[in-house]
């Protein structure tokens, strides 16, 4: 539900489009923060099955509200809908964009879903492992709006390349050697602010 909805927000902006998209994407950090902290507590107090039920009920209710409130501007922008458009692959810019998205999202997924297990593997207890994931989402919430502002000012391609490079460097220099909670929290907070650059600059697709 999230992926189709992110195409609607840019329809409402001609200027500061990346900023608007980044602020919208930052909301996923807020949700991730809430669920990271709440799920661990619910598992301990309610059991795993009920924690999943509560999560499902809350998610369903919030999504229902979002579906009822969301509005597109298709009648104004008149987008051309095509499920598959292989002709675009003839353009080198599109191929480079797809390669970047593939590599970036591969790393994004690895970080997003392995940090709690990584924290436990270096001796961090379960509650602090939940904190690690929560701080990743704090970084996301605080960082993505700034990414949008910087992209609108200095260029989406330039900022995407720089932040993707920084993400990789941080993984090799901070994450891999990390052996303590403090270093891990530093990594996830900084990384959370920049590792989802794609969600802030996805409107680049329309400018190629």
Helices and strands as residue ranges (DSSP letters): H 2-9, G 10-12, H 17-46, H 48-69, H 74-77, G 86-90, H 92-121, H 126-154, H 156-170, I 171-175, H 181-194, H 197-201, G 202-207
